[in-house]
Amino acid sequence: MSSEIIFENVSFSYGEKIVFNNLNIRIPLGCNVALVGENGAGKSTLIKLILGLHTPQRGNIFIENKKISELSAKEKKELFAVAFQDFYRYPLSLRENLSLCLDKSENEEKYAEVLKTVGLVDLVARLDDKIGKYGEHSLELSDGQWQKIALARVLISKAKVLILDEPTASMDPVSESNLYHSFMGIMQSRGTIIITHRMALAKYADVIIVIKDGEVNGIGKHSDLLSQSNYYSMLYKRQSEWYQ
């Protein structure tokens, strides 16, 4: 999908707290986009504005020449599938959890494929087991496994654009690394917007958008931003030191 999400003079506040003031930005679709910045920079708010969960006080947001505010719920579902960092843990079977973004059930092979992609191959044979503390035949999962199910639910959807909010926040470093590599093919074949403060994930993106204090600090590839944005360079080098 070759199009853009366009923010045109968008302003948004939580009460007296200004998040964006006349924000103008073009987010390309049909590629892998990373939104990076420190906590409180406005990354998650930007995504909620795209999804229509928040309404700007001023300005407009467009996609495919339409105002997002004028899209129907059906149109939004066809465009976007999102996994938020504070995902909900549905007290349903694994199959039902994966089917929440679908209009009808998928075949067994598709469920198995998406579970393998997110590193839950051990659960392929337990699609009809309930998730949570429901007795001896239920699945009790770790926080990281729950997050992988939230990601799998998005991956199995038919949406044109996948939006992932801190997709590895609850995972250990090994699971995080494995997920990066599994996602490479998916991110190249579908439009993806990833909100992350983990620079190791951002560096794989086709386009990185750096948000600082509600403004765009830089846009480009990882190699370009290292030399063009002192703020991005600082974020990357600061995290690199963790692994030395």
Secondary structure, DSSP 4 states (H G I P E B T S, - for coil): ---EEEEEEEEEEETTEEEEEEEEEEEE-SSEEEEE--TTSSHHHHHHHHTTSS--SEEEEEETTEEGGG--HHHHHHHEEEE-TT----SSBHHHHHTTT-SSPPPHHHHHHHHHHTT-GGGGGGTTSBBSSSSTTSBP--HHHHHHHHHHHHHTS--SEEEEESTTTTS-HHHHHHHHHHHHHHHHHSEEEEEES-HHHHTT-SEEEEEETTEEEEEE-HHHHHHH-HHHHHHHHHHHGGG-
